[in-house]
Amino acid sequence: MLITCPYCGPRDVSEFAYQGDGNRTRPDPASTDGDAWHAYVYERLNPAGPHNEIWQHAGGCRAHLAVIRDTVTHEVSSVRFARDHGAPAHVRRKSGAKA
């Protein structure tokens, strides 16, 4: 499977680390709601079809990426930086891109 990093280009999936479901919302860190934390940590959907995921380009620029991947065919239909402002700071410095 190939994932096209917006900064590094197409790379083998072995360079990436799966970071989890891109649709999940973390509870407030100060929350003491045990049910909310239990749901966040343990309850997972197992969808068939397109799925929003977070991956880190661990073997490359280390950017966190929002990836739309079909869980049946493993086809990647969309890749973008997970943060709205684009590449991480160390990548912007290296490439001369603006923040």
Buried (B, 14 or more C-beta within 10 A) or exposed (E): EEBEBBBBEEBEBEBBBEBEEBEBEEBEEEEEEEEBBEEBEEEEEEEEEBBBBBBBBBEBBEBBBBBBBBEEEEEBEEBEBBEEEBBBEEBBEEEEEEE
